[in-house]
Amino acid sequence: MWLLSVRSLTKYFGGLSALKNFDLEVETGEIVGIIGPNGSGKTTFFNVLTGMYQADSGEVFLRDVKENILTKRTHHIITLGISRTFQNQRPFNNLSVLENLMVGGHCRTKGGIMSALLKLPGARRDRVWLKDWAHEVMSIFGDRLLSMKNNPAWNLSYANRRRLEIARALVSKPRVLLLDEPTAGMNPAESLQLVQNIQEINQRGVTVIVIEHDMNFIKRLCQRIVALDYGEKIIEGTYSEVRNHPKVIEAYLGQD
């Protein structure tokens, strides 16, 4: 049964079609890869799905949510269970690694701003819970983040800032985790380790959709792959089915 259902999603920028009648159903527990050349609509899909761009037409449904989630604001969509990372890293550089993660979990706390300012018991309980949960999420990445938890985020290596982005999104307790080029800037050994990290996240009950150009990473990680070009789906299927499809080869390499 599907967890996320995307129906005829369309987005224009002026006269340019960034997404055109895009359909996708993702089942609970899947890891789905989205590939395509630059400008094919991959990140636009994430931006529309998370309310950062307004779709021109189409619907998106999350199981157990009756309304089209495209009618919701970004912070409501996060609360419903869809969280994401970005191509460009966006840590709060002057906050510690632990504090960055705690910011990501704010949507799951019960107290409001006044409760926090007045240091009421509910706010203190929220803080204790957030700290414990942030530590559990960091443990997925071993000592990469735990050993740096009290350091400011700007002290992290490039690869660890990538891990921080994923961990911060995960602290919001998503049902669907959207990863936008998570291996960018990583070496092959770091990418392989990230495959294992994402598989553990998935085993904890999180459905994953990942945009990536590293086809070896996609091959190792994803159960199903969707290929886009000019905002339209070319094909979806297994790695071998997608990789050898003539239209996918043409999209990446061009025609003779």
C-alpha positions as a Markdown table, in Angstrom:
| # | Residue | x | y | z |
|---|---|---|---|---|
| 1 | Met | 0.0 | 0.0 | 0.0 |
| 2 | Trp | 1.3 | 3.4 | -0.9 |
| 3 | Leu | 2.5 | 5.8 | 1.8 |
| 4 | Leu | 3.0 | 8.8 | -0.6 |
| 5 | Ser | 0.9 | 9.3 | -3.7 |
| 6 | Val | 1.9 | 12.0 | -6.2 |
| 7 | Arg | -0.7 | 12.7 | -9.0 |
| 8 | Ser | -0.2 | 14.7 | -12.1 |
| 9 | Leu | 2.2 | 17.2 | -10.4 |
| 10 | Thr | 3.0 | 20.1 | -12.7 |
| 11 | Lys | 5.2 | 23.2 | -12.1 |
| 12 | Tyr | 6.0 | 25.9 | -14.6 |
| 13 | Phe | 8.6 | 28.7 | -14.4 |
| 14 | Gly | 7.4 | 31.2 | -17.0 |
| 15 | Gly | 7.0 | 29.1 | -20.1 |
| 16 | Leu | 9.4 | 26.4 | -18.9 |
| 17 | Ser | 7.9 | 23.2 | -17.7 |
| 18 | Ala | 10.0 | 22.1 | -14.7 |
| 19 | Leu | 7.5 | 19.2 | -13.8 |
| 20 | Lys | 4.9 | 17.9 | -16.2 |
| 21 | Asn | 2.1 | 15.5 | -15.0 |
| 22 | Phe | 4.5 | 13.7 | -12.7 |
| 23 | Asp | 3.1 | 10.6 | -11.0 |
| 24 | Leu | 4.7 | 8.6 | -8.3 |
| 25 | Glu | 3.6 | 6.2 | -5.6 |
| 26 | Val | 6.0 | 5.3 | -2.8 |
| 27 | Glu | 5.3 | 2.3 | -0.5 |
| 28 | Thr | 6.0 | 2.2 | 3.2 |
| 29 | Gly | 9.6 | 1.1 | 3.8 |
| 30 | Glu | 10.8 | 1.7 | 0.3 |
| 31 | Ile | 14.1 | 3.5 | -0.7 |
| 32 | Val | 13.4 | 5.2 | -4.1 |
| 33 | Gly | 16.1 | 6.9 | -6.1 |
| 34 | Ile | 15.4 | 9.8 | -8.5 |
| 35 | Ile | 18.0 | 10.4 | -11.2 |
| 36 | Gly | 18.2 | 12.7 | -14.2 |
| 37 | Pro | 20.6 | 15.3 | -15.7 |
| 38 | Asn | 20.8 | 18.8 | -14.2 |
| 39 | Gly | 17.6 | 20.8 | -14.9 |
| 40 | Ser | 15.4 | 17.6 | -15.2 |
| 41 | Gly | 13.1 | 18.6 | -12.3 |
| 42 | Lys | 14.4 | 16.5 | -9.5 |
| 43 | Thr | 15.0 | 19.3 | -6.9 |
| 44 | Thr | 11.9 | 21.1 | -8.1 |
| 45 | Phe | 9.9 | 18.0 | -7.2 |
| 46 | Phe | 11.3 | 18.1 | -3.6 |
| 47 | Asn | 10.6 | 21.9 | -3.4 |
| 48 | Val | 7.0 | 21.5 | -4.5 |
| 49 | Leu | 6.5 | 18.4 | -2.2 |
| 50 | Thr | 7.7 | 20.4 | 0.8 |
| 51 | Gly | 5.7 | 23.5 | 0.1 |
| 52 | Met | 8.7 | 25.7 | -0.9 |
| 53 | Tyr | 7.2 | 26.1 | -4.4 |
| 54 | Gln | 3.5 | 26.2 | -5.2 |
| 55 | Ala | 2.4 | 23.6 | -7.8 |
| 56 | Asp | 0.5 | 24.8 | -10.8 |
| 57 | Ser | -1.6 | 21.6 | -10.7 |
| 58 | Gly | -1.6 | 18.2 | -9.3 |
| 59 | Glu | -2.2 | 16.5 | -5.9 |
| 60 | Val | 0.0 | 14.9 | -3.2 |
| 61 | Phe | -1.5 | 12.6 | -0.6 |
| 62 | Leu | 0.2 | 11.1 | 2.5 |
| 63 | Arg | -1.6 | 8.0 | 3.9 |
| 64 | Asp | -3.9 | 8.8 | 6.8 |
| 65 | Val | -4.0 | 12.5 | 5.8 |
| 66 | Lys | -7.3 | 13.2 | 4.0 |
| 67 | Glu | -6.3 | 16.5 | 2.4 |
| 68 | Asn | -4.0 | 17.2 | -0.5 |
| 69 | Ile | -0.9 | 18.2 | 1.4 |
| 70 | Leu | 0.0 | 20.8 | -1.3 |
| 71 | Thr | -2.6 | 23.0 | 0.4 |
| 72 | Lys | -0.3 | 23.1 | 3.6 |
| 73 | Arg | 2.5 | 25.3 | 4.5 |
| 74 | Thr | 6.1 | 23.9 | 4.8 |
| 75 | His | 6.1 | 23.7 | 8.6 |
| 76 | His | 2.7 | 21.8 | 8.5 |
| 77 | Ile | 4.1 | 19.4 | 6.0 |
| 78 | Ile | 7.1 | 18.7 | 8.3 |
| 79 | Thr | 4.7 | 18.0 | 11.1 |
| 80 | Leu | 2.7 | 15.6 | 8.9 |
| 81 | Gly | 5.9 | 13.6 | 8.4 |
| 82 | Ile | 7.9 | 14.8 | 5.4 |
| 83 | Ser | 11.4 | 16.2 | 6.0 |
| 84 | Arg | 14.3 | 16.9 | 3.7 |
| 85 | Thr | 17.9 | 17.9 | 3.2 |
| 86 | Phe | 19.2 | 20.4 | 0.6 |
| 87 | Gln | 21.9 | 20.4 | -2.1 |
| 88 | Asn | 23.5 | 23.3 | -0.4 |
| 89 | Gln | 24.4 | 22.7 | 3.3 |
| 90 | Arg | 22.4 | 24.9 | 5.7 |
| 91 | Pro | 23.7 | 24.3 | 9.2 |
| 92 | Phe | 23.3 | 26.9 | 11.9 |
| 93 | Asn | 27.1 | 27.4 | 12.0 |
| 94 | Asn | 27.3 | 29.2 | 15.4 |
| 95 | Leu | 25.2 | 26.5 | 17.2 |
| 96 | Ser | 26.7 | 23.3 | 18.4 |
| 97 | Val | 26.1 | 20.0 | 16.6 |
| 98 | Leu | 23.6 | 18.9 | 19.3 |
| 99 | Glu | 21.8 | 22.2 | 19.2 |
| 100 | Asn | 21.4 | 21.9 | 15.4 |
| 101 | Leu | 19.7 | 18.6 | 15.9 |
| 102 | Met | 17.5 | 19.9 | 18.6 |
| 103 | Val | 16.3 | 22.7 | 16.3 |
| 104 | Gly | 15.2 | 20.0 | 13.9 |
| 105 | Gly | 13.0 | 18.3 | 16.5 |
| 106 | His | 11.2 | 21.5 | 17.6 |
| 107 | Cys | 8.1 | 20.5 | 15.6 |
| 108 | Arg | 7.7 | 17.5 | 17.9 |
| 109 | Thr | 7.7 | 19.4 | 21.2 |
| 110 | Lys | 4.5 | 20.2 | 23.0 |
| 111 | Gly | 5.3 | 23.6 | 24.6 |
| 112 | Gly | 5.2 | 26.9 | 22.9 |
| 113 | Ile | 7.6 | 29.9 | 22.9 |
| 114 | Met | 6.2 | 31.3 | 26.2 |
| 115 | Ser | 6.7 | 27.9 | 27.9 |
| 116 | Ala | 10.3 | 28.0 | 26.8 |
| 117 | Leu | 10.9 | 31.6 | 27.8 |
| 118 | Leu | 9.3 | 31.0 | 31.3 |
| 119 | Lys | 11.2 | 27.7 | 31.7 |
| 120 | Leu | 8.0 | 25.9 | 32.6 |
| 121 | Pro | 8.1 | 22.2 | 33.5 |
| 122 | Gly | 6.7 | 21.2 | 30.1 |
| 123 | Ala | 9.5 | 23.1 | 28.3 |
| 124 | Arg | 12.1 | 21.4 | 30.5 |
| 125 | Arg | 10.6 | 18.0 | 29.7 |
| 126 | Asp | 10.7 | 18.8 | 26.0 |
| 127 | Arg | 14.4 | 19.8 | 26.2 |
| 128 | Val | 15.3 | 16.5 | 28.0 |
| 129 | Trp | 13.4 | 14.5 | 25.4 |
| 130 | Leu | 14.9 | 16.4 | 22.5 |
| 131 | Lys | 18.5 | 15.9 | 23.9 |
| 132 | Asp | 17.9 | 12.1 | 24.3 |
| 133 | Trp | 16.4 | 11.8 | 20.9 |
| 134 | Ala | 19.1 | 13.8 | 19.3 |
| 135 | His | 21.8 | 11.6 | 20.8 |
| 136 | Glu | 20.0 | 8.5 | 19.5 |
| 137 | Val | 19.9 | 9.9 | 16.0 |
| 138 | Met | 23.6 | 10.9 | 16.2 |
| 139 | Ser | 24.4 | 7.3 | 17.2 |
| 140 | Ile | 23.4 | 6.1 | 13.7 |
| 141 | Phe | 26.5 | 7.9 | 12.4 |
| 142 | Gly | 28.8 | 6.4 | 15.0 |
| 143 | Asp | 31.4 | 8.9 | 16.5 |
| 144 | Arg | 31.3 | 11.1 | 13.4 |
| 145 | Leu | 28.7 | 13.4 | 15.1 |
| 146 | Leu | 28.7 | 12.2 | 18.7 |
| 147 | Ser | 32.3 | 13.1 | 19.3 |
| 148 | Met | 31.7 | 16.6 | 17.9 |
| 149 | Lys | 28.3 | 17.2 | 19.6 |
| 150 | Asn | 29.4 | 20.2 | 21.7 |
| 151 | Asn | 31.4 | 21.8 | 18.9 |
| 152 | Pro | 30.0 | 24.5 | 16.7 |
| 153 | Ala | 28.8 | 23.2 | 13.3 |
| 154 | Trp | 31.3 | 25.3 | 11.4 |
| 155 | Asn | 34.0 | 23.0 | 12.9 |
| 156 | Leu | 32.7 | 19.9 | 11.1 |
| 157 | Ser | 34.3 | 18.5 | 8.0 |
| 158 | Tyr | 32.4 | 18.8 | 4.7 |
| 159 | Ala | 31.2 | 15.1 | 4.9 |
| 160 | Asn | 30.2 | 15.5 | 8.6 |
| 161 | Arg | 28.1 | 18.6 | 7.7 |
| 162 | Arg | 26.3 | 16.3 | 5.2 |
| 163 | Arg | 25.7 | 13.8 | 8.0 |
| 164 | Leu | 24.5 | 16.7 | 10.3 |
| 165 | Glu | 21.9 | 17.7 | 7.6 |
| 166 | Ile | 20.5 | 14.2 | 7.5 |
| 167 | Ala | 20.5 | 13.8 | 11.3 |
| 168 | Arg | 18.7 | 17.2 | 11.7 |
| 169 | Ala | 16.0 | 16.2 | 9.3 |
| 170 | Leu | 15.7 | 12.8 | 11.0 |
| 171 | Val | 15.1 | 14.3 | 14.4 |
| 172 | Ser | 11.8 | 15.7 | 13.2 |
| 173 | Lys | 10.6 | 12.0 | 13.1 |
| 174 | Pro | 9.6 | 11.9 | 9.4 |
| 175 | Arg | 7.6 | 9.2 | 7.8 |
| 176 | Val | 9.2 | 10.1 | 4.5 |
| 177 | Leu | 12.8 | 11.4 | 4.4 |
| 178 | Leu | 13.9 | 13.4 | 1.2 |
| 179 | Leu | 17.6 | 13.4 | 0.6 |
| 180 | Asp | 18.9 | 15.8 | -2.1 |
| 181 | Glu | 22.4 | 14.7 | -3.3 |
| 182 | Pro | 23.6 | 13.5 | 0.1 |
| 183 | Thr | 27.0 | 12.2 | -1.2 |
| 184 | Ala | 28.0 | 15.5 | -2.9 |
| 185 | Gly | 31.6 | 16.1 | -2.0 |
| 186 | Met | 32.1 | 12.7 | -0.4 |
| 187 | Asn | 34.8 | 10.3 | -1.4 |
| 188 | Pro | 33.9 | 6.6 | -2.3 |
| 189 | Ala | 34.5 | 5.3 | 1.2 |
| 190 | Glu | 32.3 | 8.0 | 2.8 |
| 191 | Ser | 29.6 | 7.3 | 0.2 |
| 192 | Leu | 29.7 | 3.6 | 1.0 |
| 193 | Gln | 29.4 | 4.3 | 4.7 |
| 194 | Leu | 26.4 | 6.6 | 4.0 |
| 195 | Val | 24.7 | 3.8 | 2.2 |
| 196 | Gln | 24.9 | 1.8 | 5.4 |
| 197 | Asn | 23.6 | 4.8 | 7.5 |
| 198 | Ile | 20.6 | 5.3 | 5.3 |
| 199 | Gln | 19.8 | 1.6 | 5.3 |
| 200 | Glu | 19.8 | 1.7 | 9.1 |
| 201 | Ile | 17.5 | 4.8 | 9.0 |
| 202 | Asn | 15.2 | 2.8 | 6.6 |
| 203 | Gln | 15.2 | -0.2 | 9.0 |
| 204 | Arg | 14.0 | 2.1 | 11.7 |
| 205 | Gly | 10.8 | 2.6 | 9.7 |
| 206 | Val | 11.6 | 5.7 | 7.6 |
| 207 | Thr | 10.7 | 5.6 | 3.9 |
| 208 | Val | 13.4 | 7.3 | 1.9 |
| 209 | Ile | 13.4 | 9.2 | -1.5 |
| 210 | Val | 16.9 | 10.2 | -2.6 |
| 211 | Ile | 18.1 | 12.4 | -5.5 |
| 212 | Glu | 21.7 | 11.5 | -6.5 |
| 213 | His | 24.1 | 11.6 | -9.5 |
| 214 | Asp | 26.4 | 8.9 | -8.1 |
| 215 | Met | 25.0 | 5.9 | -9.9 |
| 216 | Asn | 27.1 | 3.4 | -7.8 |
| 217 | Phe | 25.5 | 4.9 | -4.7 |
| 218 | Ile | 22.0 | 4.6 | -6.3 |
| 219 | Lys | 22.7 | 1.0 | -7.3 |
| 220 | Arg | 23.8 | -0.1 | -3.8 |
| 221 | Leu | 21.0 | 1.7 | -2.0 |
| 222 | Cys | 17.7 | 2.0 | -4.0 |
| 223 | Gln | 15.1 | -0.7 | -4.5 |
| 224 | Arg | 13.4 | 1.3 | -7.3 |
| 225 | Ile | 14.7 | 4.2 | -9.5 |
| 226 | Val | 12.8 | 6.9 | -11.3 |
| 227 | Ala | 14.4 | 8.8 | -14.2 |
| 228 | Leu | 13.4 | 12.3 | -15.1 |
| 229 | Asp | 14.2 | 14.5 | -18.1 |
| 230 | Tyr | 12.7 | 18.0 | -18.8 |
| 231 | Gly | 10.3 | 17.5 | -15.9 |
| 232 | Glu | 8.8 | 14.3 | -17.2 |
| 233 | Lys | 9.2 | 10.7 | -16.1 |
| 234 | Ile | 11.2 | 8.6 | -18.6 |
| 235 | Ile | 11.0 | 5.3 | -16.8 |
| 236 | Glu | 10.9 | 3.7 | -13.4 |
| 237 | Gly | 12.1 | 0.3 | -12.4 |
| 238 | Thr | 15.1 | -1.6 | -11.2 |
| 239 | Tyr | 18.6 | -0.2 | -11.6 |
| 240 | Ser | 19.4 | -2.4 | -14.6 |
| 241 | Glu | 16.1 | -1.5 | -16.3 |
| 242 | Val | 16.6 | 2.2 | -15.8 |
| 243 | Arg | 20.3 | 2.3 | -16.5 |
| 244 | Asn | 20.0 | 0.6 | -19.9 |
| 245 | His | 16.9 | 2.4 | -21.1 |
| 246 | Pro | 17.6 | 4.2 | -24.4 |
| 247 | Lys | 15.9 | 7.4 | -23.3 |
| 248 | Val | 18.0 | 7.5 | -20.1 |
| 249 | Ile | 21.2 | 7.1 | -22.1 |
| 250 | Glu | 20.0 | 9.8 | -24.5 |
| 251 | Ala | 19.2 | 12.2 | -21.6 |
| 252 | Tyr | 22.7 | 11.8 | -20.1 |
| 253 | Leu | 24.8 | 11.4 | -23.2 |
| 254 | Gly | 22.8 | 13.0 | -26.0 |
| 255 | Gln | 21.9 | 11.6 | -29.5 |
| 256 | Asp | 24.4 | 10.4 | -32.0 |
